[in-house]
Amino acid sequence: MALIVSGLTASAALYQSKVFSDQLSATVWPYLSFTTNAGPSTFVLTLENDGAGPAIVDSAQVFVDGKPLPSMSSALLQLAAKLPHRGFTYATSSIGPGQVLRAGATAAIVKLSTRDLSKLATAYHRLTMNVYYCSLLNRCWVVKLHTSERPADITGQSYPHSAIQ
């Protein structure tokens, strides 16, 4: 009988430890998402941390038509190359290993200005981006541009380690 009681006590202690660990983890979960803001002549793509804790960026990738590119600038130039009207200005921010987005913070990734934003907007669907980030407790996720799915948990998986400039 003593062994049964000891086994039940040990099981309860393990379960309580798991519950406590999950609660602690939830207090520092970051939750990154992409947002866009477009006006008649400007377009801004930002990365927001809507979570409870800081997001530690591990890497980021940018693609045009599924092909990886080294920078957001090169992606924008490739998107604009096939447009009849190329007169636009832009500013980009780099996202890379070690960058921290605190809870509630946003980071502007790109800001475009042009006389006719609709021509660039038609090419926006060709751009994709992945941002790989972790919490303080080393749980990791990937958030992808153009998806309504929540960030995918990639803890313990391998993923590319690169930055976009």
Residue pairs with C-beta under 8 A, 6 or more apart in sequence:
24 137
25 135
25 137
25 139
26 52
27 52
27 53
28 52
28 53
28 54
28 135
28 136
28 137
29 51
29 52
29 53
29 135
29 139
30 49
30 51
30 52
30 53
30 54
30 55
30 56
30 101
30 103
30 133
30 135
30 141
31 49
31 50
31 51
31 52
31 55
31 150
31 151
32 47
32 48
32 49
32 50
32 51
32 55
32 101
32 131
32 133
32 141
32 143
32 151
33 47
33 48
33 50
33 143
33 151
34 45
34 46
34 47
34 48
34 109
34 129
34 143
34 145
35 45
35 46
35 47
35 48
35 106
36 43
36 44
36 45
36 46
37 43
37 44
37 46
38 44
38 117
38 121
39 117
40 117
41 113
41 114
41 115
41 117
42 111
42 112
42 113
42 117
43 110
43 111
43 112
43 117
43 120
43 121
43 124
44 108
44 110
44 111
44 112
45 108
45 109
45 110
45 111
45 145
46 106
46 107
46 108
46 109
47 95
47 101
47 106
47 107
47 109
47 131
47 143
48 101
48 105
48 106
48 107
49 55
49 101
49 102
49 103
49 104
49 105
49 106
50 104
51 103
52 103
53 103
53 135
53 136
54 100
54 101
54 102
54 103
54 135
54 136
55 100
55 101
55 133
55 134
55 135
56 98
56 99
56 100
56 133
56 134
56 135
56 136
57 95
57 96
57 97
57 98
57 99
57 100
57 101
57 131
57 132
57 133
58 97
58 132
58 133
58 134
58 140
58 159
58 161
59 96
59 97
59 131
59 132
59 159
59 160
59 161
59 162
59 163
60 95
60 96
60 129
60 130
60 131
60 132
60 162
60 163
60 164
61 68
61 129
61 130
61 160
61 162
61 164
62 68
62 69
62 71
62 72
62 75
62 127
62 128
62 129
62 164
63 69
63 75
63 127
63 128
63 129
64 75
64 78
64 79
64 126
64 127
64 128
65 126
66 128
69 75
69 78
70 164
70 165
71 92
71 164
71 165
72 92
72 109
72 110
72 164
72 165
73 90
73 92
73 165
75 127
76 90
76 92
76 110
76 112
79 120
79 123
79 124
79 126
79 127
80 86
80 88
80 120
80 123
82 123
83 119
83 120
83 123
84 119
85 114
85 115
85 116
85 119
87 114
87 115
88 112
88 113
88 114
88 120
89 112
89 113
89 114
90 110
90 111
90 112
90 113
91 108
91 110
91 111
92 109
92 110
92 111
92 165
93 107
93 108
93 109
93 110
94 163
94 164
94 165
95 107
95 109
95 131
95 163
95 164
96 163
96 164
96 165
97 161
97 163
99 107
101 107
101 133
109 129
112 120
114 120
125 146
127 145
128 144
128 145
128 146
129 144
129 145
129 164
130 142
130 143
130 144
130 145
131 142
131 143
132 140
132 141
132 142
132 154
132 159
132 160
133 140
133 141
133 142
133 143
134 140
134 141
138 155
139 153
139 155
140 153
140 154
140 155
140 157
140 159
141 151
141 152
141 153
141 154
142 151
142 152
142 154
142 159
143 151
144 152
